[in-house]
């Protein structure tokens, strides 16, 4: 798992032998088992910046905590923010066990008698011991690669420990934690054996899948940009039933790059077989200025932020199976504001696309009503029109399609 994090050292004391993290009673006064050794340098250098350092009784032990104030997490459609940030210890990431476990549906109970933790979810049960590397699942006694850390009354478990105990893999990108039942890696370095496959698909916009050695590789190629240096910022990674669901934004380069046409791309490595990739991204917001309903759905003409420029508009085809959030197709009327998620669009002006998902932002509360009797009907292969009349004045008639 690839990570980038600016680290700052924890100012609290390292607490090595307490069950306060899980006890359902008032915490006791904790022993001071870690202290600062004045003979050791009190500051460390990280990327040229001096930061405070806390050392335990073992001079080789230093516990560093990220300075990121909030970590987001997502798992199986659920998401939230962690109250306790992950910890880096001896180059390994540790995560708040109780908080993550309960967020994804596990129940956690503390046993004072043997200083253990019972963790349950449906038919799954496990027991973990605070003071050593032992844990039990399915009646079998197993061992963590590294035991839990208890810091400031909270219990943290390593990345591999979370995998062994809860069966989840944690992918971290700039503080966004993706919790999955299989490992998803954002690949930064070349992968041997698929260089030719990447070269063949590098210039084709879309999502490309290759399975090799029990892994699935997903190559995401975006629309052509006039400058290089664009990066992918993933805000959701989720695997379920052979489907990879992703959400991301493209970040432009911090500094203007050389003016050269390039297609940004990203490579993901997944430990399960992937057969389909779905992008959960609302890439356009617009207001309905015209619309037409047909046999297979609706065609929506959306105006962007600039109502006087057609290149800012988008013609959206919404099928009868298109997912609609926060509303229904009854909200499709002139003046309704929509978010539209789509993968591809034409290069025409205005561009045209087929919606994968639509979110109703707002719909006008006031609309016109008309009372009249049917005066004439016209029907063809795709439409049905009715002329309504309220009186004998032809100018007051209304044609409804």
C-alpha positions in Angstrom: 0.0 0.0 0.0 1.3 3.4 -1.0 1.1 6.3 1.4 2.1 9.9 1.6 1.7 11.6 5.0 3.5 14.4 6.7 4.3 13.1 10.2 4.4 14.9 13.5 5.3 13.3 16.7 2.8 12.5 19.4 3.1 14.5 22.5 1.2 12.0 24.7 3.0 9.2 26.7 3.2 5.7 25.2 1.0 3.4 27.3 2.1 -0.3 26.9 0.1 -2.4 29.3 -3.6 -1.3 29.7 -7.0 -2.4 28.8 -8.5 1.0 29.1 -9.1 1.1 25.3 -11.9 -1.4 25.6 -12.9 -1.4 29.2 -16.5 -0.3 29.9 -15.5 1.3 33.2 -13.8 4.5 34.2 -10.1 4.2 33.2 -7.6 3.8 35.9 -4.5 5.9 36.4 -2.0 4.6 33.9 1.7 3.8 34.6 4.3 6.0 33.0 6.1 3.3 31.0 7.6 5.6 28.4 9.6 8.7 28.8 11.8 11.1 26.9 15.5 10.3 27.1 17.2 13.6 27.5 20.5 12.1 26.2 18.8 11.5 22.8 18.2 14.3 20.3 14.9 15.9 21.0 14.1 16.7 17.4 14.0 14.7 14.2 14.3 16.0 10.6 11.5 15.2 8.2 11.8 16.7 4.7 14.1 19.3 6.2 11.6 20.3 8.9 12.5 19.8 12.6 9.7 18.1 14.5 9.4 17.0 18.2 10.2 13.3 18.9 9.0 11.0 21.7 11.2 8.1 22.6 10.2 5.1 24.7 12.4 3.1 27.0 13.8 1.4 23.9 15.7 4.1 22.1 14.8 2.5 18.8 11.1 3.1 19.4 9.6 6.3 18.3 5.9 6.8 17.7 4.9 9.3 15.0 1.4 10.6 14.4 0.2 12.2 11.2 -0.7 15.9 11.5 -3.7 15.4 9.2 -6.6 16.5 11.4 -9.2 14.2 9.8 -9.0 10.9 8.0 -12.0 9.9 5.8 -13.0 6.3 5.6 -15.3 4.4 3.2 -16.4 0.8 3.1 -19.3 -0.9 1.2 -21.2 2.3 0.6 -20.7 3.7 4.1 -18.3 6.5 4.9 -17.3 8.9 7.7 -14.4 10.5 9.5 -12.1 8.9 12.0 -11.9 10.5 15.5 -8.5 8.9 16.0 -5.8 9.3 13.3 -3.6 6.4 12.3 -0.2 6.1 13.9 3.2 5.3 12.2 5.5 3.2 14.4 8.8 1.9 13.1 7.7 2.5 9.5 4.4 0.6 9.9 0.9 2.2 10.0 -1.3 1.3 12.9 -5.1 2.0 12.9 -7.7 2.6 15.7 -9.1 -0.9 16.1 -12.4 -0.3 18.0 -13.4 2.7 15.9 -12.8 1.0 12.6 -14.3 -2.3 13.7 -17.6 -0.7 14.9 -17.8 1.5 11.9 -18.0 -1.5 9.6 -20.5 -3.5 11.7 -18.4 -5.5 14.2 -19.3 -5.5 17.9 -16.4 -5.2 20.3 -16.4 -6.3 24.0 -13.6 -6.0 26.5 -12.8 -8.9 29.0 -11.0 -7.7 32.1 -10.4 -11.3 33.4 -7.9 -12.3 30.7 -7.4 -8.8 29.1 -8.8 -9.8 25.8 -11.2 -8.4 23.2 -14.1 -10.3 21.7 -15.0 -9.2 18.2 -18.2 -10.5 16.4 -20.1 -9.9 13.2 -22.9 -12.2 12.1 -21.3 -15.7 12.1 -17.8 -14.4 12.6 -16.1 -14.4 16.0 -12.5 -13.6 17.1 -10.6 -13.0 20.3 -7.6 -10.8 20.6 -5.2 -10.4 23.6 -3.9 -6.9 24.4 -0.6 -7.9 26.0 0.8 -10.2 23.3 0.6 -11.2 19.6 -2.0 -13.9 20.1 -5.5 -14.0 18.6 -8.1 -16.6 17.9 -10.5 -17.1 14.9 -12.6 -20.2 14.3 -11.1 -21.8 17.4 -7.6 -21.7 16.1 -4.8 -19.8 17.9 -2.8 -17.5 15.6 -0.2 -14.8 15.9 0.1 -11.2 14.6 3.3 -10.1 13.0 3.3 -7.2 15.5 1.3 -6.9 18.6 -1.2 -4.1 19.3 -0.2 -0.7 20.6 -2.1 1.0 23.4 -1.5 4.7 23.2 -3.3 7.3 25.3 -5.9 4.7 26.2 -6.6 3.7 22.6 -5.7 0.4 21.0 -4.1 0.4 17.5 -3.5 -2.5 15.3 -1.1 -2.8 12.3 -2.2 -2.9 8.7 -1.4 -6.7 8.5 -3.1 -7.2 11.9 -6.4 -5.6 10.6 -6.2 -7.9 7.6 -5.7 -11.1 9.8 -8.2 -10.2 12.5 -11.1 -8.4 10.6 -10.4 -9.6 7.1 -10.1 -6.1 5.6 -7.4 -4.4 3.6 -6.8 -0.7 4.1 -5.7 1.5 1.2 -4.6 5.0 2.2 -4.4 7.9 -0.3 -3.6 11.2 1.3 -5.7 10.5 4.3 -8.6 8.8 2.6 -8.9 5.2 3.9 -10.6 2.6 1.8 -11.6 -0.6 3.7 -12.1 -3.6 1.4 -12.3 -7.3 1.6 -9.5 -7.5 -0.9 -6.3 -5.6 -1.4 -6.4 -2.6 -3.7 -3.1 -1.0 -4.5 -2.6 2.3 -6.3 0.5 1.3 -8.3 3.2 4.0 -8.7 6.0 1.8 -10.2 6.1 -0.3 -13.4 4.7 -3.8 -13.1 6.7 -6.5 -14.8 4.8 -8.6 -17.3 2.2 -6.0 -18.3 4.3 -3.3 -19.9 3.1 -4.3 -23.4 -0.6 -4.3 -22.2 -0.2 -0.8 -20.8 1.4 0.5 -23.9 -1.4 -0.9 -26.1 -4.1 0.7 -24.0 -2.3 3.9 -22.8 -3.9 6.1 -25.5 -7.4 4.6 -25.4 -9.7 6.6 -23.1 -11.7 4.3 -20.7 -11.2 1.6 -18.1 -9.1 -1.5 -19.1 -8.9 -4.7 -17.2 -6.2 -7.4 -17.3 -6.0 -10.5 -15.0 -2.7 -12.1 -14.3 -1.3 -14.4 -11.6 -4.5 -14.2 -9.5 -4.5 -10.4 -9.6 -6.6 -7.9 -11.6 -5.0 -4.8 -13.1 -7.3 -1.8 -13.9 -5.8 0.9 -16.2 -7.8 4.1 -16.1 -7.2 6.5 -19.0 -8.8 10.0 -19.1 -9.5 12.5 -21.8 -6.6 14.2 -23.5 -5.2 17.3 -21.7 -3.1 20.0 -23.2 -0.6 19.9 -20.3 1.1 17.1 -18.5 1.4 16.5 -14.7 -2.3 15.6 -14.0 -2.8 13.2 -11.0 -5.7 11.1 -9.8 -7.2 11.9 -6.5 -9.3 8.8 -5.4 -12.1 9.4 -2.9 -13.6 6.0 -3.1 -12.3 2.5 -3.9 -14.7 -0.4 -3.3 -14.8 -4.0 -4.6 -17.9 -6.2 -4.5 -18.9 -9.2 -6.6 -16.2 -8.7 -9.3 -17.1 -5.0 -9.7 -14.7 -2.2 -8.8 -16.4 1.0 -7.9 -14.2 4.1 -7.9 -14.6 7.8 -7.5 -11.9 10.3 -8.3 -11.0 13.7 -9.4 -8.2 14.8 -11.7 -5.8 17.3 -10.1 -4.0 19.7 -12.5 -0.3 20.3 -12.0 0.8 22.8 -9.4 3.1 24.5 -11.9 2.3 25.0 -15.6 3.7 22.0 -17.5 5.1 21.9 -21.0 2.3 22.3 -23.5 2.0 18.8 -24.8 -1.0 16.7 -25.4 -1.3 13.8 -22.9 -3.9 11.4 -21.6 -3.6 11.1 -17.8 -3.7 7.5 -16.5 -3.6 5.5 -13.3 -3.0 1.8 -12.6 -4.7 -0.2 -9.8 -3.8 -3.7 -8.6 -6.6 -5.7 -7.0 -6.2 -9.1 -5.3 -9.6 -10.3 -6.5 -10.8 -10.9 -10.1 -12.4 -7.8 -11.5 -14.8 -8.0 -14.4 -16.3 -4.5 -14.5 -15.4 -1.0 -13.4 -18.0 1.6 -12.4 -17.1 5.2 -11.8 -19.2 7.0 -9.2 -18.6 10.6 -10.2 -20.8 13.5 -10.9 -18.9 15.3 -13.5 -21.5 18.0 -14.5 -24.0 20.3 -12.9 -26.6 22.0 -15.0 -30.2 23.3 -15.2 -32.8 21.8 -17.4 -33.7 24.3 -20.1 -35.5 21.9 -22.4 -36.5 18.2 -22.3 -38.4 15.5 -24.1 -39.8 12.2 -22.9 -39.8 9.2 -25.1 -40.4 5.5 -25.0 -37.0 4.6 -23.6 -36.5 7.6 -21.3 -35.9 11.3 -21.4 -33.6 13.6 -23.3 -32.5 16.6 -21.1 -30.9 19.8 -22.4 -28.9 21.2 -19.5 -27.4 24.7 -19.4 -24.1 25.1 -17.5 -22.9 28.0 -15.5 -22.7 30.3 -18.5 -26.2 30.3 -20.1 -24.9 32.2 -23.1 -22.3 29.7 -24.2 -23.4 26.4 -25.9 -20.0 24.7 -25.2 -20.9 24.8 -21.5 -24.2 23.0 -22.2 -24.8 19.2 -22.1 -27.4 17.0 -23.8 -28.1 14.1 -21.5 -29.9 10.9 -22.4 -31.5 9.3 -19.3 -32.9 5.8 -19.7 -35.7 4.2 -17.8 -33.1 2.3 -15.7 -30.9 5.3 -14.9 -30.4 5.7 -11.2 -31.8 8.9 -9.8 -30.8 10.1 -6.3 -32.7 12.5 -4.1 -35.7 12.6 -6.5 -37.5 10.9 -9.3 -38.0 11.5 -13.1 -41.1 13.5 -12.0 -38.7 16.2 -11.0 -37.4 16.5 -14.6 -38.9 19.9 -15.7 -37.6 23.2 -16.9 -35.7 24.9 -14.1 -34.6 21.7 -12.3 -30.9 21.6 -11.3 -29.2 18.2 -11.8 -25.8 16.6 -11.1 -24.9 14.1 -13.9 -22.5 11.2 -13.6 -21.2 9.9 -17.0 -18.1 8.2 -18.4 -17.9 9.6 -21.9 -19.3 12.4 -24.0 -19.1 13.4 -27.7 -16.9 16.3 -28.8 -19.8 18.1 -30.3 -21.1 21.5 -29.2 -23.1 21.0 -27.0 -21.6 17.7 -25.9 -23.9 14.7 -25.7 -23.8 11.8 -23.2 -25.7 9.0 -21.6 -26.2 9.4 -17.8 -25.0 6.6 -15.5 -26.5 8.3 -12.5 -28.4 11.6 -11.9 -28.8 13.5 -8.6 -31.6 16.0 -8.3 -30.2 19.1 -6.6 -33.3 21.3 -6.7 -36.6 21.5 -8.6 -38.8 24.5 -9.0 -41.7 24.6 -6.5 -44.0 26.7 -8.7 -45.1 25.5 -12.2 -47.9 26.3 -14.5 -51.2 24.4 -14.6 -53.8 24.4 -17.4 -57.4 23.1 -17.4 -58.9 22.3 -20.8 -60.8 19.8 -22.8 -59.2 17.6 -25.5 -59.6 19.2 -28.9 -57.3 17.1 -31.0 -54.8 14.2 -30.7 -51.8 13.3 -32.9 -49.9 10.1 -32.5 -46.8 8.8 -34.4 -44.2 6.2 -33.7 -42.4 8.0 -30.9 -44.7 10.7 -29.6 -48.3 11.4 -28.6 -49.6 15.0 -28.7 -52.8 16.5 -27.3 -54.3 19.9 -28.1 -56.3 21.3 -25.2 -58.8 24.1 -25.3 -60.2 26.2 -22.4 -62.5 28.4 -24.5 -63.3 29.3 -28.1 -60.2 31.5 -28.5 -57.7 29.5 -30.6 -54.8 31.5 -29.0 -55.6 30.1 -25.6 -55.1 26.5 -26.7 -52.2 24.4 -25.3 -50.4 21.5 -27.1 -49.1 18.9 -24.7 -46.5 16.4 -26.0 
